[in-house]
Amino acid sequence: MSRRPPLRGEEGTALLLTVIAMLLLGVFALSFAALSDIETRIGVNYKAAQQALNLAEAALEHGRQMISAGASAGNFNAYLTDATARQLGIPSGGLSVGPGRYWVRADNDCATPSGYTGTPSFVPAVIQDNGGSCSDTADTNQTRALAAWGQATAGECRGLGRAPGRAY
């Protein structure tokens, strides 16, 4: 019968430690790659959201200019007659500008316009038209509430922005 020589305690330890170290380095490399991909996507999303907000601000300016033209002509009610007039000449698909599209809508400054059931009031009390008897299609105080929003795309990402409502 042949006997095996006793194993030495340190043989193969260096190889095992090297394999474990390489596995750890591989995990770190993959996690850094995933992290950089996430950071890139966050940056692209942020850019799209900022562009959408800028488009919404541009839509407000578009609406303000349209309303100003109506004010100088003395005919605010023309913008309230129906849903198409409230869109201020912008098609339902929006106006395409640069990286995306924008929309703007003009409404009378009623506390609760047709179809709105939420709280708080749609329009602050200081600029509401005629309080509770406000009509969506007839203006008495020469003030309009404009709402605008924009949509921008950057690669696979899509940003949506809404400008704060304004009254003119």
C-alpha distance (Angstrom), angle and dihedral (degrees) to the residues before:
residue distance angle dihedral
M1 . . .
S2 3.73 . .
R3 3.73 120.5 .
R4 3.72 124.3 -147.4
P5 3.74 118.2 -127.2
P6 3.81 113.0 -111.8
L7 3.83 115.6 -93.0
R8 3.70 117.2 -105.9
G9 3.77 113.4 -124.9
E10 3.81 99.0 -128.7
E11 3.79 104.1 44.4
G12 3.85 111.5 115.9
T13 3.80 94.6 8.4
A14 3.80 93.2 109.5
L15 3.81 91.2 51.5
L16 3.81 92.1 49.3
L17 3.82 92.6 48.6
T18 3.80 90.8 48.2
V19 3.81 92.2 52.2
I20 3.82 91.4 48.9
A21 3.82 91.2 47.8
M22 3.82 91.0 50.4
L23 3.81 90.6 50.0
L24 3.81 91.2 51.4
L25 3.80 91.6 48.1
G26 3.81 89.5 49.7
V27 3.82 91.2 52.0
F28 3.81 90.8 49.1
A29 3.81 91.5 49.0
L30 3.81 92.1 50.8
S31 3.80 92.4 47.2
F32 3.82 91.5 50.8
A33 3.81 90.3 49.4
A34 3.81 91.1 50.6
L35 3.80 91.2 46.6
S36 3.79 92.9 51.8
D37 3.82 90.2 49.4
I38 3.80 90.5 52.1
E39 3.81 91.6 48.3
T40 3.81 90.2 51.2
R41 3.79 91.7 51.0
I42 3.81 91.4 48.1
G43 3.79 89.6 52.5
V44 3.80 92.8 49.5
N45 3.82 91.7 47.5
Y46 3.80 91.1 49.3
K47 3.80 91.0 50.4
A48 3.82 91.9 49.9
A49 3.81 91.5 48.3
Q50 3.82 92.0 50.1
Q51 3.80 91.3 47.9
A52 3.81 89.8 50.0
L53 3.80 90.8 51.1
N54 3.81 90.2 49.5
L55 3.81 89.7 49.7
A56 3.81 89.6 51.6
E57 3.80 89.8 51.5
A58 3.82 88.6 50.2
A59 3.80 88.4 51.8
L60 3.81 90.1 54.0
E61 3.78 89.8 52.2
H62 3.82 89.9 48.8
G63 3.80 89.2 51.3
R64 3.80 92.6 46.7
Q65 3.80 91.1 53.1
M66 3.80 91.6 48.4
I67 3.80 91.5 49.0
S68 3.82 91.1 46.2
A69 3.79 89.2 55.7
G70 3.81 89.3 52.2
A71 3.80 91.9 47.3
S72 3.79 92.8 53.3
A73 3.80 89.1 49.6
G74 3.82 89.0 49.7
N75 3.80 93.9 -125.4
F76 3.82 113.6 112.8
N77 3.79 92.8 149.3
A78 3.81 90.7 69.4
Y79 3.80 88.6 73.3
L80 3.81 92.8 53.7
T81 3.79 102.6 49.3
D82 3.81 97.7 97.5
A83 3.80 143.9 -16.5
T84 3.82 93.2 -87.1
A85 3.80 92.7 54.0
R86 3.83 90.1 48.7
Q87 3.81 89.6 59.6
L88 3.83 88.7 67.5
G89 3.79 94.8 -135.1
I90 3.80 95.3 -50.0
P91 3.82 113.5 129.6
S92 3.80 118.6 -123.8
G93 3.83 89.1 -105.4
G94 3.81 89.7 59.7
L95 3.80 130.6 -121.4
S96 3.77 113.8 -67.4
V97 3.79 111.9 -131.0
G98 3.81 125.9 165.6
P99 3.80 109.9 -54.7
G100 3.81 97.7 3.5
R101 3.79 149.5 -17.1
Y102 3.77 137.8 -74.1
W103 3.78 139.0 -157.5
V104 3.80 133.5 -165.4
R105 3.77 131.3 -172.8
A106 3.80 132.3 -166.8
D107 3.79 121.6 -148.4
N108 3.75 133.9 173.2
D109 3.78 111.4 -98.5
C110 3.81 95.9 -107.1
A111 3.78 120.1 151.7
T112 3.81 89.4 -126.1
P113 3.81 115.3 16.6
S114 3.79 119.8 -159.9
G115 3.78 111.5 -63.9
Y116 3.81 95.5 13.5
T117 3.79 113.9 120.3
G118 3.78 102.0 158.0
T119 3.75 133.9 107.6
P120 2.97 139.4 -90.7
S121 3.78 103.9 44.5
F122 3.78 116.3 -83.8
V123 3.81 90.7 -124.4
P124 3.85 127.0 29.8
A125 3.81 114.4 -102.2
V126 3.83 94.4 -115.9
I127 3.80 92.7 67.3
Q128 3.82 101.9 30.6
D129 3.77 116.3 130.9
N130 3.83 111.5 -120.6
G131 3.81 96.2 -30.0
G132 3.82 114.6 -114.4
S133 3.81 96.0 -2.3
C134 3.80 92.9 61.6
S135 3.79 116.6 139.3
D136 3.79 123.7 -148.4
T137 3.80 90.7 -141.7
A138 3.83 104.6 40.0
D139 3.79 126.3 59.2
T140 3.79 125.7 -155.5
N141 3.82 104.4 170.4
Q142 3.83 102.6 43.6
T143 3.81 92.7 -119.3
R144 3.82 128.5 125.8
A145 3.79 131.1 -167.7
L146 3.79 112.9 -138.6
A147 3.79 123.9 -159.4
A148 3.80 120.5 -171.7
W149 3.77 137.8 178.8
G150 3.77 137.5 176.4
Q151 3.77 138.5 -158.6
A152 3.80 124.1 -154.7
T153 3.77 130.6 -179.1
A154 3.78 127.9 -154.0
G155 3.77 113.3 -179.7
E156 3.79 108.8 -55.6
C157 3.80 92.2 -14.8
R158 3.77 126.5 91.3
G159 3.77 122.6 -162.8
L160 3.77 124.9 -160.7
G161 3.76 122.5 -160.2
R162 3.75 133.7 -177.1
A163 3.77 122.2 -163.3
P164 3.77 118.3 -141.3
G165 3.79 112.2 -94.9
R166 3.76 116.2 -100.5
A167 3.77 134.8 -165.9
Y168 3.80 123.3 -141.7
